[in-house]
Amino acid sequence: MNDRYLELSQSGWGKSMLEMFGLPTPPRLARAEGGWQDRPFDGQAILVGAASSAEACEPLLRALDEAGAKLRVVTELPGLAPLKKAAGTLKLNLATNPQPAEGADRAFAVVFDATGIAGPDQLRELYDFVQPQVAAIPSNGRVLIIGRAPDEADSPAASAAAAALIGFAKSLGKEIGRKGTTVNVIHLENGADANAAGPIRFLLSKHSAYISGQVLRVGQATRGSTSRGWSQVLGGKSALVTGAARGIGASIAETLAREGAHVIGVDHPTQEGALAETMAKVAGSGIAVDITAKDAPDRIAKAVAGNGTSGGIDLVVHNAGVTRDKMLRNMPPHLWDMVLQVNLASILRMNERFMDGTLKQGARMVCISSIGGIGGNAGQTNYGATKAGIIGYVAALADQMAKQGGAVNAVAPGFIETQMTAQMPFGPREVGRRLASLGQGGLPIDIAEAVMFLGSSHAAGVNGQTLRVCGQNFFGA
């Protein structure tokens, strides 16, 4: 469904009218127009800063250089020393010309290595680097801060400083989101610096256009998460996607196929026609089955085996879900049971079966949760319970998946423009769209891009995490 308010804000007279009445003008987000590339930032400038005690400058500069970025630094700041040392080791050139206030040569991204910060006083170094640059960051720009995981800090003071990065990023995101600019944090576990490249590329790229104010924790890579390069990373791999006939599921299927995967789509028999159409677009295959049926896991596993999928499935995306909203006092048992079975219980049953030979060693899994499972919502006790359950399930399953060389993560969408949200009354729909730093609803492709990232070796060190894709929705933040 078209967002007419967003379209109005993009016209000259419409923007002037909205500004005259003091109304927000949401930005036009710049989304990726194709798949992942080897050098996505070719020729583009990125301004890099660091704390004086920064520990991750070398992997950071390497990741940005290999992605094609022109690296710039600010000469008078204390963090220049670790950056110059890392650049010398990597034999890289750092441009020391200042960030232009405007023009095509402006850096589109500002990145700060905050690892090694020992306490709150050192947060001044973050301020001194970022504060002068805020006004110059262009529309659809990026701010990325890299720190240590707070629970692995050497001292309570260092832990406090690492946690402070979260509040800084979330607050800055709400200041500059009106330009389509995102602000995110990567928390690196000790010894995981080599796994930062994929998350750095993702959060700086147009593939993450609707992700802001989020923290992505990066740890050790599992043995099945070896890199396959950057483009066509899913080539030769098989992916099972539930709820694949329409909407977000169809977009996930198309995006995984774009990156080389053979997609097997699953949906309810009543959606068989739409499922066939979607699978035809991606040269995939479909399985029409009610996932709540007791024999559904066996039927899916047998269909996968009969599909000629060599050795099993490399990626499972549990996307299927329903809503049946009513205030708890008015909710009949069958609506509670339906949502619990579709959104949560069926996932557990399928995974129990899939773990027995259907998943390849090193397989990855992505479950679709919701911000409704984080903040709750009146009239959605059933839905909120299932989506919160998914978050807990993913965290609990992470160790088991890691032992098999794989990983499991969740994506929590915010307000996404789908057939379901198009049926909402005008008032709640507009509130849902505007109640975010980016001032608009997301698109199915935004969820699909996050699923692709988490389902690939690009997210090798990400396991047991829930990534919100919500435009920094104020709800549940």
C-alpha positions as CSV (number, residue, x, y, z in Angstrom):
1,M,0.0,0.0,0.0
2,N,1.3,3.5,-0.9
3,D,2.3,5.8,1.9
4,R,0.6,8.9,0.6
5,Y,2.0,11.1,3.4
6,L,5.5,10.0,2.5
7,E,4.9,10.7,-1.2
8,L,3.5,14.2,-0.3
9,S,6.6,15.0,1.8
10,Q,8.8,14.3,-1.3
11,S,7.2,17.0,-3.4
12,G,8.3,20.6,-3.2
13,W,5.0,22.1,-2.3
14,G,4.1,19.2,-0.1
15,K,7.3,19.5,2.0
16,S,6.8,23.2,2.3
17,M,3.2,22.8,3.5
18,L,4.2,20.2,6.1
19,E,7.0,22.3,7.4
20,M,4.7,25.3,7.6
21,F,2.4,23.4,9.9
22,G,5.3,21.9,11.9
23,L,4.6,18.4,10.7
24,P,7.4,15.8,10.2
25,T,8.8,15.1,6.7
26,P,10.0,11.5,6.5
27,P,13.0,10.9,4.2
28,R,13.1,8.8,1.1
29,L,15.2,5.8,2.1
30,A,18.0,4.7,-0.2
31,R,17.7,0.9,-0.4
32,A,20.0,-1.5,-2.2
33,E,19.0,-2.2,-5.8
34,G,20.8,-5.5,-6.2
35,G,22.8,-8.1,-4.4
36,W,25.9,-7.9,-2.2
37,Q,29.0,-6.7,-3.9
38,D,32.7,-7.3,-3.4
39,R,33.4,-3.5,-3.2
40,P,30.1,-1.9,-2.2
41,F,31.8,1.4,-1.2
42,D,34.1,1.8,-4.2
43,G,35.3,5.4,-4.3
44,Q,33.1,6.6,-1.4
45,A,34.6,8.4,1.5
46,I,34.2,7.1,5.1
47,L,35.5,9.2,8.0
48,V,37.1,6.9,10.6
49,G,37.9,7.8,14.2
50,A,39.1,5.9,17.2
51,A,39.7,6.1,21.0
52,S,43.3,6.6,22.0
53,S,43.2,3.0,23.4
54,A,41.3,1.5,20.5
55,E,42.0,-2.2,19.8
56,A,40.1,-2.9,16.6
57,C,41.6,-0.4,14.2
58,E,43.3,-3.0,12.1
59,P,40.3,-5.2,11.3
60,L,38.2,-2.1,10.9
61,L,40.5,-0.5,8.4
62,R,41.0,-3.7,6.5
63,A,37.2,-4.3,6.2
64,L,36.6,-0.8,4.9
65,D,39.6,-0.9,2.5
66,E,38.5,-4.2,1.1
67,A,35.0,-2.8,0.6
68,G,36.6,-0.1,-1.6
69,A,36.2,2.9,0.8
70,K,38.3,6.0,0.7
71,L,39.5,6.3,4.3
72,R,39.6,9.7,6.0
73,V,40.8,10.7,9.5
74,V,40.9,13.8,11.6
75,T,44.4,14.8,12.5
76,E,44.1,16.6,15.7
77,L,42.4,13.9,17.8
78,P,44.2,11.5,20.1
79,G,42.7,8.4,18.3
80,L,44.9,9.1,15.3
81,A,47.8,7.2,16.7
82,P,46.2,3.7,16.7
83,L,44.7,4.4,13.3
84,K,48.1,5.3,11.8
85,K,49.7,2.3,13.4
86,A,47.0,0.0,11.9
87,A,47.3,1.7,8.5
88,G,51.1,1.2,8.6
89,T,50.7,-2.5,9.2
90,L,48.2,-2.8,6.4
91,K,50.1,-0.4,4.1
92,L,47.0,1.8,3.7
93,N,46.8,5.5,3.0
94,L,44.7,7.7,5.3
95,A,43.5,11.0,3.8
96,T,43.8,13.7,6.4
97,N,41.8,16.4,4.6
98,P,38.8,17.6,6.7
99,Q,35.2,16.5,6.1
100,P,33.7,19.1,3.7
101,A,30.5,20.7,5.0
102,E,28.7,19.9,1.7
103,G,29.2,18.6,-1.8
104,A,29.6,15.2,-3.4
105,D,32.9,14.5,-1.7
106,R,31.4,14.3,1.8
107,A,31.9,11.1,3.7
108,F,28.7,9.2,3.7
109,A,29.6,7.4,6.9
110,V,31.2,8.1,10.2
111,V,32.8,5.1,12.0
112,F,34.4,5.2,15.5
113,D,36.4,2.4,17.1
114,A,35.5,2.7,20.8
115,T,37.1,-0.6,21.8
116,G,39.5,-0.3,24.7
117,I,37.7,2.6,26.4
118,A,38.4,2.1,30.1
119,G,35.8,4.3,31.6
120,P,33.3,7.2,31.3
121,D,36.0,9.9,31.0
122,Q,37.2,8.4,27.7
123,L,33.7,8.8,26.2
124,R,34.7,12.4,25.6
125,E,36.9,11.1,22.7
126,L,33.7,9.7,21.1
127,Y,32.0,13.1,21.6
128,D,35.0,15.0,20.2
129,F,35.0,12.9,17.0
130,V,31.3,12.6,16.3
131,Q,29.9,16.0,17.4
132,P,31.6,18.1,14.8
133,Q,30.6,15.7,12.0
134,V,26.9,15.4,12.7
135,A,25.7,18.4,10.6
136,A,27.8,17.2,7.6
137,I,26.5,13.6,7.4
138,P,24.4,13.5,4.2
139,S,20.9,12.1,3.8
140,N,20.9,8.3,4.1
141,G,24.3,8.4,5.8
142,R,25.6,6.0,8.4
143,V,27.1,6.3,11.9
144,L,28.6,3.1,13.2
145,I,30.3,2.7,16.6
146,I,32.3,-0.4,17.5
147,G,32.9,-1.3,21.2
148,R,33.6,-4.2,23.4
149,A,30.8,-6.4,24.8
150,P,30.0,-4.9,28.2
151,D,29.8,-8.2,30.1
152,E,33.4,-9.0,28.9
153,A,34.9,-5.7,30.0
154,D,38.0,-5.7,32.3
155,S,36.3,-3.5,34.9
156,P,33.0,-2.1,36.0
157,A,34.1,1.3,34.6
158,A,34.9,-0.2,31.2
159,S,31.6,-2.1,31.2
160,A,29.8,1.2,32.0
161,A,31.5,2.9,29.1
162,A,30.7,0.1,26.7
163,A,27.1,0.1,27.7
164,A,27.0,3.9,27.3
165,L,27.6,3.5,23.6
166,I,24.1,2.0,23.3
167,G,22.4,5.1,24.8
168,F,24.5,7.4,22.8
169,A,23.7,5.6,19.5
170,K,20.0,5.3,20.2
171,S,19.7,9.0,21.2
172,L,21.7,10.2,18.2
173,G,19.6,8.0,15.9
174,K,16.5,9.9,17.1
175,E,18.2,13.2,16.4
176,I,19.3,12.5,12.8
177,G,16.9,9.8,11.6
178,R,14.8,12.5,9.9
179,K,17.5,12.6,7.2
180,G,17.3,8.8,6.7
181,T,20.6,8.4,8.5
182,T,21.0,5.4,10.8
183,V,23.1,4.9,13.9
184,N,24.1,1.5,15.1
185,V,26.6,-0.3,17.5
186,I,28.6,-3.4,17.1
187,H,29.7,-5.0,20.3
188,L,32.8,-7.2,19.7
189,E,33.4,-10.1,22.1
190,N,37.1,-10.6,23.0
191,G,38.9,-12.5,20.3
192,A,36.2,-11.9,17.7
193,D,37.7,-8.9,15.9
194,A,38.2,-11.0,12.7
195,N,34.5,-11.5,12.4
196,A,33.6,-7.8,12.3
197,A,33.9,-7.3,8.5
198,G,30.4,-8.7,7.6
199,P,28.5,-6.8,10.2
200,I,30.5,-3.6,9.3
201,R,29.6,-4.0,5.6
202,F,25.9,-4.7,6.4
203,L,25.3,-1.9,8.8
204,L,27.1,0.7,6.5
205,S,25.3,-0.5,3.4
206,K,22.0,0.2,1.8
207,H,20.9,-3.3,2.7
208,S,20.3,-2.1,6.2
209,A,18.3,1.1,5.3
210,Y,15.6,0.4,7.9
211,I,17.8,-0.6,10.8
212,S,18.8,2.1,13.3
213,G,19.4,2.4,17.0
214,Q,20.4,-1.3,17.2
215,V,23.2,-3.3,18.8
216,L,24.7,-6.3,17.1
217,R,26.9,-8.6,19.2
218,V,29.6,-10.4,17.3
219,G,31.4,-13.4,18.8
220,Q,33.4,-16.4,17.7
221,A,32.6,-17.9,14.4
222,T,31.3,-21.5,14.4
223,R,33.3,-24.0,12.4
224,G,30.7,-24.1,9.6
225,S,30.7,-20.3,9.0
226,T,33.7,-20.1,6.6
227,S,33.6,-17.2,4.3
228,R,32.5,-17.7,0.7
229,G,33.4,-14.2,-0.5
230,W,30.9,-11.3,-0.6
231,S,28.7,-11.7,-3.7
232,Q,26.5,-14.8,-4.4
233,V,27.3,-16.0,-0.9
234,L,24.4,-18.5,-1.0
235,G,25.4,-20.0,-4.3
236,G,24.9,-23.8,-4.2
237,K,23.0,-23.7,-0.9
238,S,19.4,-24.6,-0.2
239,A,17.0,-22.5,1.9
240,L,13.7,-23.5,3.3
241,V,11.3,-20.6,3.9
242,T,7.9,-21.0,5.6
243,G,5.0,-18.6,4.8
244,A,6.7,-18.0,1.5
245,A,3.6,-17.4,-0.7
246,R,3.2,-13.7,-0.1
247,G,4.4,-10.6,1.6
248,I,7.5,-10.8,3.7
249,G,8.0,-14.5,3.0
250,A,7.9,-14.0,-0.7
251,S,10.4,-11.2,-0.4
252,I,12.7,-13.4,1.7
253,A,12.5,-16.1,-1.0
254,E,13.4,-13.7,-3.8
255,T,16.3,-12.1,-1.8
256,L,17.8,-15.5,-0.9
257,A,17.5,-16.6,-4.6
258,R,19.1,-13.3,-5.6
259,E,22.2,-14.3,-3.6
260,G,22.3,-17.7,-5.2
261,A,20.2,-20.0,-3.0
262,H,17.8,-22.7,-4.2
263,V,14.6,-21.9,-2.3
264,I,12.1,-24.4,-1.1
265,G,8.9,-22.5,-0.1
266,V,6.4,-23.8,2.4
267,D,2.9,-22.4,2.9
268,H,-0.7,-23.5,3.7
269,P,-2.6,-25.5,1.1
270,T,-5.0,-22.6,0.7
271,Q,-2.1,-20.5,-0.6
272,E,-0.8,-23.2,-3.1
273,G,-1.5,-21.0,-6.1
274,A,0.3,-18.0,-4.8
275,L,3.1,-20.2,-3.5
276,A,3.6,-21.7,-7.0
277,E,3.8,-18.2,-8.5
278,T,6.4,-17.1,-6.0
279,M,8.5,-20.2,-6.5
280,A,8.3,-19.9,-10.3
281,K,9.8,-16.4,-10.0
282,V,12.8,-17.7,-8.1
283,A,13.2,-21.1,-9.9
284,G,12.4,-22.7,-6.5
285,S,10.0,-25.5,-5.4
286,G,7.0,-25.4,-3.1
287,I,5.5,-27.5,-0.4
288,A,1.9,-26.9,0.4
289,V,1.3,-28.1,3.9
290,D,-0.3,-26.9,7.2
291,I,2.7,-26.5,9.5
292,T,0.5,-27.0,12.5
293,A,-0.4,-30.6,11.4
294,K,1.2,-33.3,13.5
295,D,2.8,-34.9,10.5
296,A,3.9,-31.6,8.9
297,P,7.6,-31.9,10.0
298,D,7.9,-35.4,8.5
299,R,6.1,-34.4,5.3
300,I,8.4,-31.4,4.9
301,A,11.6,-33.4,5.6
302,K,10.5,-36.1,3.1
303,A,9.7,-33.5,0.5
304,V,13.1,-31.9,1.0
305,A,14.8,-35.3,0.6
306,G,12.8,-36.0,-2.5
307,N,13.6,-32.6,-3.9
308,G,17.1,-33.7,-4.7
309,T,18.6,-31.4,-2.1
310,S,22.1,-32.8,-1.6
311,G,22.7,-33.6,2.0
312,G,19.9,-31.5,3.4
313,I,19.1,-27.8,4.1
314,D,21.7,-25.1,4.6
315,L,19.3,-22.4,5.8
316,V,15.8,-22.5,7.5
317,V,13.7,-19.3,7.8
318,H,10.8,-19.7,10.1
319,N,8.6,-16.9,8.7
320,A,5.1,-18.2,8.8
321,G,2.8,-16.4,11.3
322,V,-0.7,-15.2,12.0
323,T,-2.4,-12.7,14.2
324,R,-5.8,-13.1,15.9
325,D,-6.2,-10.0,18.0
326,K,-8.6,-9.6,20.8
327,M,-8.4,-8.3,24.4
328,L,-7.6,-11.2,26.6
329,R,-11.0,-10.9,28.4
330,N,-12.7,-11.5,25.0
331,M,-10.3,-14.0,23.5
332,P,-11.8,-17.5,23.0
333,P,-9.5,-20.5,23.5
334,H,-9.4,-21.4,19.8
335,L,-7.8,-18.0,18.8
336,W,-5.2,-18.4,21.6
337,D,-4.4,-22.0,20.4
338,M,-4.2,-21.0,16.7
339,V,-1.6,-18.3,17.2
340,L,0.5,-20.3,19.7
341,Q,0.5,-23.3,17.3
342,V,1.4,-21.4,14.1
343,N,3.8,-18.9,15.5
344,L,5.7,-21.0,18.1
345,A,4.8,-24.6,18.7
346,S,5.1,-25.6,15.0
347,I,8.7,-24.1,14.9
348,L,9.8,-26.3,17.8
349,R,8.3,-29.4,16.3
350,M,9.8,-28.7,12.9
351,N,13.2,-28.1,14.4
352,E,13.1,-31.2,16.5
353,R,12.6,-33.2,13.3
354,F,15.0,-31.1,11.2
355,M,17.8,-31.6,13.6
356,D,17.6,-35.3,12.8
357,G,19.3,-35.3,9.4
358,T,17.4,-32.6,7.5
359,L,19.8,-29.8,8.5
360,K,23.3,-29.9,7.1
361,Q,26.3,-29.5,9.4
362,G,26.9,-25.8,9.6
363,A,23.3,-24.9,8.8
364,R,21.9,-21.5,9.9
365,M,18.4,-20.6,11.0
366,V,16.5,-17.3,11.2
367,C,13.2,-17.0,13.0
368,I,10.9,-14.0,12.5
369,S,9.9,-12.4,15.8
370,S,8.3,-8.9,16.3
371,I,8.7,-5.8,18.3
372,G,5.3,-6.9,19.7
373,G,7.2,-9.6,21.5
374,I,9.6,-7.0,23.0
375,G,7.2,-4.2,24.1
376,G,3.8,-6.0,24.1
377,N,0.6,-4.6,22.6
378,A,-2.9,-4.4,23.9
379,G,-5.1,-7.1,22.3
380,Q,-2.1,-9.3,21.3
381,T,-1.4,-11.4,24.4
382,N,-1.3,-14.5,22.1
383,Y,0.9,-12.9,19.5
384,G,3.2,-11.1,21.9
385,A,3.7,-14.4,23.8
386,T,4.8,-16.2,20.7
387,K,7.1,-13.5,19.5
388,A,8.7,-13.2,22.9
389,G,9.0,-16.9,23.0
390,I,10.9,-16.9,19.7
391,I,13.5,-14.5,21.2
392,G,14.0,-16.8,24.2
393,Y,14.1,-19.9,22.0
394,V,16.7,-18.5,19.7
395,A,18.9,-17.5,22.6
396,A,18.5,-21.0,24.2
397,L,19.1,-22.9,20.9
398,A,22.3,-21.0,20.0
399,D,24.7,-23.3,21.8
400,Q,23.2,-26.4,20.2
401,M,23.4,-24.9,16.7
402,A,27.0,-23.8,17.4
403,K,28.0,-27.3,18.3
404,Q,26.8,-28.4,14.9
405,G,28.8,-25.6,13.3
406,G,25.8,-23.4,12.6
407,A,23.9,-20.5,14.2
408,V,20.4,-19.3,14.9
409,N,19.2,-15.7,15.1
410,A,15.9,-13.8,15.0
411,V,14.6,-10.7,13.2
412,A,12.1,-8.5,14.9
413,P,10.2,-6.4,12.4
414,G,8.4,-3.2,13.3
415,F,5.7,-1.6,11.2
416,I,6.1,-3.2,7.8
417,E,3.9,-2.3,4.7
418,T,2.1,-5.5,4.0
419,Q,-1.4,-6.6,3.1
420,M,-2.1,-7.0,6.8
421,T,-1.1,-3.5,7.8
422,A,-3.0,-2.2,4.7
423,Q,-6.2,-3.4,6.4
424,M,-5.6,-1.4,9.6
425,P,-7.8,1.7,10.3
426,F,-6.3,4.9,9.0
427,G,-5.4,6.4,12.4
428,P,-3.5,3.4,13.9
429,R,-1.8,2.8,10.5
430,E,-0.5,6.4,10.3
431,V,0.6,6.3,14.0
432,G,2.4,3.0,13.3
433,R,4.2,4.5,10.3
434,R,5.4,7.7,12.0
435,L,6.3,6.3,15.4
436,A,9.9,5.8,14.5
437,S,13.1,7.8,14.0
438,L,12.9,7.2,10.2
439,G,9.3,8.4,10.2
440,Q,7.8,5.6,8.0
441,G,6.9,2.0,7.8
442,G,9.4,-0.5,6.4
443,L,9.1,-2.7,3.4
444,P,9.2,-6.5,3.1
445,I,12.6,-6.2,1.5
446,D,14.0,-4.7,4.7
447,I,13.2,-7.8,6.6
448,A,14.5,-10.0,3.7
449,E,17.8,-8.2,3.7
450,A,18.3,-8.8,7.4
451,V,17.4,-12.5,7.0
452,M,19.9,-12.8,4.1
453,F,22.6,-11.3,6.2
454,L,21.9,-13.4,9.3
455,G,21.4,-16.5,7.2
456,S,24.8,-16.3,5.5
457,S,28.5,-16.5,6.4
458,H,28.6,-12.7,6.4
459,A,27.2,-13.0,10.0
460,A,29.7,-15.7,10.9
461,G,30.1,-14.4,14.5
462,V,26.4,-13.6,15.2
463,N,24.5,-16.3,17.1
464,G,21.6,-16.2,19.5
465,Q,20.8,-12.6,18.6
466,T,17.6,-10.7,17.8
467,L,18.0,-7.9,15.4
468,R,15.2,-5.3,15.3
469,V,14.3,-4.0,11.8
470,C,11.9,-1.3,12.7
471,G,13.3,2.1,11.6
472,Q,14.1,2.7,15.3
473,N,10.5,2.4,16.3
474,F,9.9,4.2,19.6
475,F,7.7,1.3,20.7
476,G,9.5,-1.1,23.0
477,A,12.8,0.8,22.5
